[in-house]
Amino acid sequence: MRILFLLLLVHFATPLAAQPATPPLIVMANGVVYRYQEGAPALAALDFCAGDYAKPPLVLAPEGTRVAYRETPPELAGRAELFAPSLAVAAGLVVCDLAQAARIEISGSDGRFVTPPTWSPDGAALAWIEYDAGDSPAPRLMRHDHSSGDTTLIVELPAQARYDALSPSWGTGGITLLNTPRDGAQAVEVYDPASGTRVARHEIAVVDRTPAGGFAREVVTPFVWVDDAGVSKILIREQDSTWTLLDPATNTTEPGDYPPEVYPRREPEGAALVYSAGVSIEDVSDWRLRMAEDGDGANLLPVTYAFALTDVPPMSGDGAFVTVSESTVIYRPADDSFSEIPLPDVINEPVSFAWSPVAWRIWRGQTWSELYGWAGVG
């Protein structure tokens, strides 16, 4: 299952505006970006966005008609160290505008290492982290504004202990990242995207591995922006597997008693995917499907395994989702039907999907969170 899941990388963005009931699934495979309408016999390559070798993940814009991703020169596409989608790669940044059938180059592939980008909540800008090749480079948090076409530096960070932990996430309260400086400290930090000022910080209590087990100092701490009763906060899974909620507006924290769930923005009261955390931060976790009629959440349907908090099955607004078993399929729980996705042969690259954008939220005091013993995971 771990090998299968390495071939499936998914990314969600923010709300969808005017879209059909079931928007097309956007698929990246073997360096090519495709559009897929369910039931079609094959994927349709988006030729107007063709360029160099496209690297995962696909990052869907808030209105659902643009995807951002990185492109690598073909001669670098097969390098083993570039396999993990979360890692920065020597690449340029591209936006594929599906509505306008246009390709927009944000930055060229000039040897800089670039993380996956993140959209601003209004879709007007992109942010990413880049750094130069060499020993102990200083990462730079960058911003590109689409209306002006300007690219500017937000803030320069110190040399990192874990460069693979740098991917930023842009939420209502700012741009969040995990800062792992060489002094051994680890902290989830939030920066103002205009001034570069750090507005909030939560230091991670790093747990050293012991002979009896436990956690390694190099464990990467996952975090996501969530809606907590209408307030945007950052839900952080600590290295002892407890949860913390960071409010960037006040730079204060509180215990996050429950894990998150993901739901389509267009149907917030419909089906949702509930995160079932393992006892250890390094354990395999899974996602379970909670239909609207499930009420207190009894007998939630297992969906798939996950190896990171953000490994979420792509989900449409009508409750269907992509799942991987013997093949990659769209599953519709309403009528228990499967529709196989006609993927091309996948050669040493993860497959990335972007479907209907979704949102993260947590529920306080909900029965389903207590049925499975997920409160106070540890």
C-alpha positions in Angstrom: 0.0 0.0 0.0 2.9 2.4 0.7 4.1 2.0 -2.9 0.7 2.6 -4.2 0.2 5.7 -2.2 3.6 7.1 -3.3 2.0 7.1 -6.8 -0.9 9.2 -5.6 -0.3 12.8 -4.6 -3.3 15.1 -4.2 -3.7 18.8 -3.5 -6.7 20.9 -2.6 -7.2 24.6 -2.9 -9.9 27.0 -1.9 -13.6 27.4 -2.9 -15.0 26.9 -6.4 -17.0 29.6 -8.0 -19.4 28.9 -10.8 -18.7 25.4 -11.9 -20.8 22.5 -13.3 -22.2 19.9 -10.8 -19.2 17.7 -11.5 -16.2 19.7 -12.7 -13.5 17.9 -14.7 -10.7 16.1 -12.9 -7.3 17.6 -13.7 -4.6 14.9 -13.8 -0.8 15.2 -14.0 1.1 12.1 -15.1 4.5 11.5 -16.7 5.2 15.2 -17.1 1.9 16.0 -18.9 -1.3 17.8 -17.6 -4.6 16.3 -18.7 -8.3 17.1 -18.3 -10.7 14.2 -17.6 -14.5 14.2 -17.8 -15.9 11.2 -15.9 -17.0 8.5 -18.3 -14.7 9.6 -21.2 -12.6 6.8 -22.8 -9.3 8.7 -22.3 -7.6 11.7 -20.7 -7.4 14.8 -22.9 -4.0 16.5 -22.8 -4.0 20.2 -22.3 -1.8 21.0 -25.2 -2.0 24.8 -24.7 -0.1 24.3 -21.4 2.6 22.0 -22.8 6.1 23.0 -21.9 8.9 21.2 -20.1 8.3 18.2 -17.8 5.5 19.0 -15.4 6.2 18.0 -11.7 3.6 17.4 -9.0 1.7 18.6 -7.3 -1.1 20.4 -9.2 -2.3 23.4 -7.1 -5.8 24.5 -7.9 -6.7 28.2 -7.7 -9.6 29.4 -5.6 -12.0 29.8 -8.5 -11.2 26.4 -9.8 -10.1 27.3 -13.3 -6.3 27.7 -13.0 -3.7 25.2 -11.8 -0.1 26.1 -10.8 2.7 23.6 -10.9 6.5 23.3 -11.5 8.3 22.4 -14.7 11.7 20.7 -14.9 14.0 20.4 -17.9 13.5 17.0 -19.5 17.1 16.0 -18.7 16.3 16.3 -15.0 12.9 14.6 -15.0 14.2 11.1 -14.2 16.5 12.0 -11.3 15.7 9.8 -8.3 16.1 12.6 -5.8 13.4 14.5 -7.5 10.8 11.8 -7.0 9.2 13.0 -3.8 6.6 15.6 -4.7 7.0 17.6 -1.4 10.7 18.3 -2.1 11.9 21.5 -3.8 13.1 20.8 -7.3 15.2 22.7 -9.8 12.3 24.1 -11.8 10.3 27.0 -13.1 6.7 27.9 -12.1 3.8 27.8 -14.5 0.1 28.6 -14.3 -2.3 26.8 -16.7 -5.5 28.9 -17.2 -8.2 26.4 -18.2 -10.8 29.0 -18.8 -8.6 31.1 -21.1 -6.7 28.1 -22.6 -3.5 30.0 -21.8 -0.1 29.2 -20.3 1.5 31.8 -18.0 5.1 31.5 -17.0 5.8 32.8 -13.5 9.5 32.0 -13.3 12.0 30.3 -15.5 13.9 27.1 -14.8 17.3 28.7 -14.0 18.8 26.2 -11.5 16.9 27.5 -8.4 15.2 25.0 -6.2 11.5 25.7 -5.9 8.9 24.3 -3.5 5.3 23.6 -4.6 3.4 27.0 -4.8 0.4 28.1 -2.8 -2.4 30.4 -3.9 -3.6 33.5 -1.9 -7.2 33.1 -0.6 -8.4 35.5 -3.3 -6.5 33.8 -6.1 -4.7 37.1 -7.0 -1.2 35.9 -6.1 1.1 32.9 -5.7 3.8 32.3 -3.0 6.6 29.7 -2.9 10.0 29.2 -1.3 13.1 29.1 -3.5 16.8 28.7 -2.8 20.0 28.4 -4.7 22.1 25.2 -5.1 25.1 24.8 -2.7 25.8 24.2 0.9 23.5 25.8 3.5 21.6 28.1 1.1 19.2 30.8 2.6 15.6 30.0 1.5 13.6 33.0 0.2 9.8 33.2 0.6 8.6 34.8 -2.7 5.3 36.3 -4.0 4.0 36.8 -7.5 1.0 39.2 -8.2 -0.9 38.3 -11.3 -2.4 41.7 -12.0 1.0 43.5 -12.1 3.2 40.5 -13.0 5.6 41.5 -10.3 7.6 39.0 -8.3 8.9 40.2 -4.9 10.8 38.8 -1.9 8.6 38.5 1.2 11.3 37.4 3.7 14.6 35.5 3.7 14.9 32.6 6.1 18.0 31.1 7.8 19.7 27.9 6.5 17.5 24.9 7.3 18.0 21.6 8.9 15.1 20.1 6.9 14.7 21.7 3.4 12.0 19.2 2.6 9.8 20.8 5.3 9.6 24.2 3.7 6.5 24.1 1.6 4.3 27.2 2.5 0.5 27.4 2.9 -1.4 30.7 2.4 -4.4 31.2 4.5 -6.6 34.1 5.7 -4.2 35.0 8.4 -1.0 34.9 6.4 1.6 32.5 4.9 2.5 29.6 7.1 5.6 27.4 7.0 7.7 25.2 9.1 11.0 26.8 10.0 13.8 24.3 11.0 16.9 26.4 11.5 20.3 24.7 12.1 20.2 25.5 15.9 17.7 22.5 16.3 14.6 24.5 17.0 11.5 23.9 14.9 8.6 26.3 14.7 5.4 26.8 12.7 5.5 30.5 11.7 3.1 32.8 10.0 4.3 35.8 7.9 2.4 38.8 6.6 2.5 38.4 2.8 2.8 42.2 2.2 5.4 43.3 4.8 7.2 40.0 5.5 6.7 40.6 9.2 6.3 37.4 11.3 2.9 37.7 13.0 2.7 34.4 14.8 5.0 31.5 15.9 4.5 28.2 17.7 7.7 26.3 18.7 7.6 22.6 18.3 8.6 20.5 21.2 11.1 18.2 19.5 11.1 14.7 20.8 14.4 12.7 20.5 14.3 9.0 19.7 15.0 6.7 22.6 16.1 3.0 22.6 12.6 2.1 23.5 11.1 3.9 20.5 9.5 7.3 20.3 10.2 10.0 17.7 13.2 11.3 15.8 14.4 14.9 16.0 14.1 15.1 12.2 10.4 14.2 12.1 8.5 16.8 10.1 5.5 18.3 11.8 2.3 18.6 9.7 -0.1 21.5 9.8 -3.2 22.8 7.9 -5.4 25.9 7.9 -8.7 25.0 9.4 -12.0 26.7 10.1 -12.8 26.7 13.8 -16.3 28.1 14.2 -15.7 30.8 11.6 -12.2 31.6 12.7 -9.2 30.7 10.5 -6.6 28.9 12.6 -3.6 26.5 12.0 -4.1 23.0 13.3 -0.7 21.5 14.2 0.1 17.9 15.0 2.8 17.9 17.6 5.6 15.4 17.7 3.9 13.6 20.7 0.8 13.2 18.4 -1.3 15.7 20.3 -3.0 18.6 18.4 -2.5 22.4 18.8 -4.6 25.3 17.4 -2.6 28.4 16.6 -4.6 31.6 16.1 -2.4 33.9 14.0 -4.6 37.0 14.7 -3.7 36.8 18.4 -0.5 34.6 18.3 -2.1 32.3 20.9 -2.5 28.6 21.1 -5.0 26.2 22.6 -5.3 22.4 22.6 -6.9 21.0 19.4 -8.9 18.1 20.8 -10.1 16.8 17.5 -8.5 15.9 14.1 -9.7 17.7 11.0 -12.2 16.8 8.3 -12.3 17.9 4.7 -15.5 18.9 2.8 -16.4 20.4 -0.5 -16.9 24.2 -0.1 -19.9 24.2 -2.4 -21.7 21.6 -0.2 -20.5 22.2 3.4 -23.3 20.1 4.9 -22.7 17.2 2.5 -20.2 14.4 2.6 -16.8 14.9 4.3 -13.6 13.0 4.8 -12.6 12.5 8.4 -9.0 12.1 9.4 -8.3 9.1 11.6 -4.9 9.6 13.2 -2.6 6.8 14.3 -1.1 6.6 17.8 2.3 7.7 16.5 3.0 10.6 14.2 4.9 8.2 12.1 2.1 5.6 11.9 -0.1 5.0 8.9 -3.3 6.9 9.3 -6.5 6.8 7.2 -9.4 8.8 6.0 -13.1 7.8 6.6 -16.1 9.1 4.7 -18.9 10.7 6.7 -22.1 11.1 4.6 -24.5 13.9 5.6 -27.0 11.2 6.8 -24.5 9.6 9.1 -25.4 11.9 11.9 -23.2 11.0 14.8 -20.7 9.3 12.6 -21.1 5.7 13.5 -19.7 3.1 11.1 -17.7 5.6 9.0 -16.6 4.1 5.7 -12.8 3.6 5.4 -11.5 5.4 2.3 -7.8 5.1 2.0 -4.5 5.1 3.9 -2.4 8.2 4.3 1.2 8.9 5.2 0.8 12.6 5.7 -1.9 14.8 7.0 -2.4 16.4 3.6 -2.6 13.2 1.6 -6.3 13.5 1.0 -8.3 11.7 -1.7 -9.4 14.2 -4.4 -13.1 14.8 -3.8 -15.9 16.4 -6.0 -18.7 18.5 -4.9 -21.2 15.7 -5.1 -19.4 13.4 -2.7 -17.4 11.3 -5.2 -13.7 10.8 -4.6 -10.6 9.2 -6.1 -9.3 6.1 -4.5 -6.4 3.7 -5.2 -6.7 -0.1 -4.9 -5.9 -2.4 -7.7 -6.5 0.5 -10.0 -7.2 4.2 -9.7 -11.0 4.9 -9.7 -13.7 7.4 -9.0 -16.0 6.0 -6.3 -19.5 7.3 -5.7 -20.7 6.1 -2.3 -24.3 7.2 -3.0 -24.9 4.3 -5.4 -21.7 2.3 -4.5 -20.4 2.7 -8.1 -16.8 2.7 -9.4 -15.5 4.4 -12.6 -11.9 3.6 -13.5 -9.7 6.5 -14.6 -7.9 5.7 -17.8 -4.4 6.7 -16.6 -1.4 6.4 -18.9 1.4 4.1 -17.9 3.0 5.8 -14.9 6.8 5.7 -15.1 8.7 6.6 -11.9 6.5 9.6 -11.1 3.7 10.3 -8.7 0.3 11.1 -10.2 -1.3 14.3 -9.1 -5.0 15.2 -9.2 -7.0 18.5 -8.7 -10.7 18.3 -8.6 -13.4 20.4 -6.8 -11.6 22.6 -4.2 -12.4 21.8 -0.6 -11.9 23.3 2.9 -10.6 22.0 6.2 -12.6 22.4 9.4 -12.7 21.0 12.9 -15.8 20.2 15.0 -15.8 20.7 18.8 -17.9 18.4 20.9 -19.1 16.3 17.9 -20.0 12.7 18.8 -18.1 11.2 15.8 -14.8 12.5 17.2 -15.3 10.6 20.4 -16.7 7.4 19.0 -13.3 6.4 17.6 -11.2 7.7 20.5 -9.6 10.4 18.3 -9.8 13.1 21.0 -6.5 13.7 22.7 -4.6 11.3 20.4 -1.3 10.3 22.0 
